[in-house]
Amino acid sequence: MCYYIDMKYYLIYIAIMSITGFMLYGIDKLKAMHSRFRIRESVLLSVGFFGGAAGAILGMIFFRHKTRHWYFWFVNAVGAALQILGLYLIWRWL
Protein backbone atom coordinates (compact mmCIF):
# COMPACT_ATOMS: atom_id res chain seq x y z
CA MET A 1 0.00 0.00 0.00
CA CYS A 2 2.77 2.46 0.90
CA TYR A 3 4.59 1.73 -2.39
CA TYR A 4 1.52 2.52 -4.48
CA ILE A 5 0.89 5.83 -2.70
CA ASP A 6 4.53 6.96 -2.98
CA MET A 7 4.69 6.07 -6.68
CA LYS A 8 1.36 7.77 -7.34
CA TYR A 9 2.43 11.05 -5.73
CA TYR A 10 5.78 10.99 -7.50
CA LEU A 11 4.12 10.47 -10.89
CA ILE A 12 1.58 13.23 -10.20
CA TYR A 13 4.44 15.59 -9.29
CA ILE A 14 6.35 14.71 -12.47
CA ALA A 15 3.22 15.17 -14.60
CA ILE A 16 2.39 18.58 -13.09
CA MET A 17 5.98 19.79 -13.48
CA SER A 18 6.16 18.50 -17.06
CA ILE A 19 2.93 20.26 -18.04
CA THR A 20 4.22 23.41 -16.37
CA GLY A 21 7.54 23.16 -18.21
CA PHE A 22 5.85 22.64 -21.56
CA MET A 23 3.57 25.63 -20.99
CA LEU A 24 6.43 27.87 -19.85
CA TYR A 25 8.42 27.17 -23.02
CA GLY A 26 5.35 27.98 -25.11
CA ILE A 27 4.66 31.20 -23.21
CA ASP A 28 8.30 32.27 -23.44
CA LYS A 29 8.36 31.60 -27.19
CA LEU A 30 5.19 33.65 -27.64
CA LYS A 31 6.66 36.51 -25.62
CA ALA A 32 9.90 36.33 -27.63
CA MET A 33 7.98 36.59 -30.91
CA HIS A 34 6.19 39.73 -29.68
CA SER A 35 9.26 41.34 -28.03
CA ARG A 36 7.71 41.26 -24.58
CA PHE A 37 9.09 40.64 -21.10
CA ARG A 38 10.50 37.11 -21.04
CA ILE A 39 10.59 34.25 -18.55
CA ARG A 40 14.04 33.98 -16.96
CA GLU A 41 16.29 31.21 -18.20
CA SER A 42 16.86 30.14 -14.60
CA VAL A 43 13.12 29.46 -14.23
CA LEU A 44 13.00 27.39 -17.43
CA LEU A 45 16.07 25.41 -16.38
CA SER A 46 14.83 24.90 -12.80
CA VAL A 47 11.46 23.53 -13.88
CA GLY A 48 13.17 21.08 -16.22
CA PHE A 49 15.71 19.97 -13.63
CA PHE A 50 13.32 19.63 -10.70
CA GLY A 51 10.70 17.38 -12.22
CA GLY A 52 9.60 18.74 -15.57
CA ALA A 53 12.30 17.47 -17.90
CA ALA A 54 9.91 15.59 -20.18
CA GLY A 55 7.69 18.60 -20.70
CA ALA A 56 10.66 20.95 -21.04
CA ILE A 57 12.30 18.82 -23.72
CA LEU A 58 9.00 18.42 -25.56
CA GLY A 59 8.42 22.17 -25.27
CA MET A 60 11.87 22.90 -26.68
CA ILE A 61 11.21 20.68 -29.67
CA PHE A 62 7.55 21.54 -30.25
CA PHE A 63 8.01 25.32 -29.99
CA ARG A 64 11.56 25.27 -31.44
CA HIS A 65 12.68 27.35 -28.50
CA LYS A 66 16.09 27.40 -26.80
CA THR A 67 17.25 24.48 -28.95
CA ARG A 68 20.56 26.14 -29.87
CA HIS A 69 21.68 26.51 -26.26
CA TRP A 70 23.65 23.43 -25.23
CA TYR A 71 23.09 24.05 -21.52
CA PHE A 72 19.31 23.72 -21.92
CA TRP A 73 19.77 20.29 -23.48
CA PHE A 74 22.30 19.32 -20.79
CA VAL A 75 20.28 20.46 -17.76
CA ASN A 76 17.08 18.90 -19.05
CA ALA A 77 18.86 15.63 -19.88
CA VAL A 78 20.40 15.48 -16.40
CA GLY A 79 17.00 16.29 -14.90
CA ALA A 80 15.38 13.51 -16.93
CA ALA A 81 18.05 11.05 -15.80
CA LEU A 82 17.50 12.01 -12.15
CA GLN A 83 13.73 11.70 -12.52
CA ILE A 84 14.09 8.23 -14.05
CA LEU A 85 16.52 7.31 -11.26
CA GLY A 86 13.96 8.52 -8.68
CA LEU A 87 11.29 6.41 -10.33
CA TYR A 88 13.56 3.37 -10.25
CA LEU A 89 14.49 3.91 -6.60
CA ILE A 90 10.86 4.19 -5.55
CA TRP A 91 10.00 1.06 -7.54
CA ARG A 92 13.00 -0.90 -6.24
CA TRP A 93 13.10 -0.06 -2.55
CA LEU A 94 9.61 0.91 -1.51
Phi, psi and omega per residue, in radians:
M1 nan -0.776 -3.128
C2 -1.100 -0.706 3.138
Y3 -1.042 -0.812 -3.104
Y4 -1.081 -0.743 -3.120
I5 -1.165 -0.791 3.139
D6 -1.079 -0.776 -3.136
M7 -1.134 -0.709 -3.126
K8 -1.080 -0.835 -3.134
Y9 -1.141 -0.673 3.110
Y10 -1.095 -0.793 -3.128
L11 -1.176 -0.634 3.071
I12 -1.121 -0.748 3.108
Y13 -1.062 -0.825 3.141
I14 -1.079 -0.736 -3.131
A15 -1.127 -0.793 3.135
I16 -1.101 -0.768 3.131
M17 -1.157 -0.658 3.134
S18 -1.168 -0.744 3.084
I19 -1.098 -0.739 3.104
T20 -1.071 -0.796 3.128
G21 -1.067 -0.785 3.126
F22 -1.051 -0.795 -3.132
M23 -1.143 -0.690 -3.142
L24 -1.109 -0.704 3.106
Y25 -1.134 -0.684 3.098
G26 -1.145 -0.757 3.124
I27 -1.127 -0.750 -3.137
D28 -1.135 -0.681 3.093
K29 -1.111 -0.753 3.118
L30 -1.081 -0.761 3.109
K31 -1.135 -0.648 3.117
A32 -1.135 -0.672 -3.134
M33 -1.179 -0.484 -3.105
H34 -1.854 0.255 3.109
S35 0.901 0.842 3.131
R36 -1.917 3.043 3.120
F37 -1.012 2.274 -2.996
R38 -1.733 2.871 3.014
I39 -1.421 2.368 -3.106
R40 -1.084 2.525 3.093
E41 -1.069 -0.611 -3.141
S42 -1.089 -0.593 3.103
V43 -1.204 -0.806 3.130
L44 -1.059 -0.759 -3.135
L45 -1.194 -0.689 -3.129
S46 -1.127 -0.757 3.139
V47 -1.088 -0.737 3.113
G48 -1.137 -0.712 -3.083
F49 -1.277 -0.681 -3.041
F50 -1.690 0.694 2.978
G51 2.225 -0.293 -3.048
G52 -1.940 0.542 -3.061
A53 -1.085 -0.716 -3.126
A54 -1.072 -0.841 3.127
G55 -1.169 -0.643 3.132
A56 -1.156 -0.774 3.125
I57 -1.144 -0.765 3.090
L58 -1.101 -0.678 3.099
G59 -1.133 -0.702 3.086
M60 -1.047 -0.780 -3.090
I61 -1.287 -0.841 -3.057
F62 -1.108 -0.780 -3.099
F63 -1.601 -0.058 -3.072
R64 0.880 0.963 -3.034
H65 -2.228 2.238 3.125
K66 1.151 0.379 -3.089
T67 -1.372 -0.291 3.139
R68 -1.525 -0.176 -3.119
H69 -1.604 1.982 -3.080
W70 -1.069 -0.596 -3.071
Y71 -1.210 -0.435 3.038
F72 -1.196 -0.772 3.094
W73 -1.087 -0.760 -3.090
F74 -1.121 -0.893 -3.099
V75 -1.101 -0.734 3.135
N76 -1.202 -0.615 3.093
A77 -1.177 -0.733 3.088
V78 -1.125 -0.734 3.084
G79 -1.052 -0.746 3.115
A80 -1.098 -0.740 3.124
A81 -1.090 -0.729 3.124
L82 -1.176 -0.629 3.120
Q83 -1.206 -0.661 3.068
I84 -1.182 -0.694 3.081
L85 -1.080 -0.740 3.093
G86 -1.070 -0.725 3.095
L87 -1.082 -0.758 3.117
Y88 -1.112 -0.762 -3.115
L89 -1.130 -0.700 3.086
I90 -1.120 -0.779 3.141
W91 -1.118 -0.692 -3.042
R92 -1.355 -0.760 -2.968
W93 -1.924 -0.051 3.112
L94 -1.976 nan nan
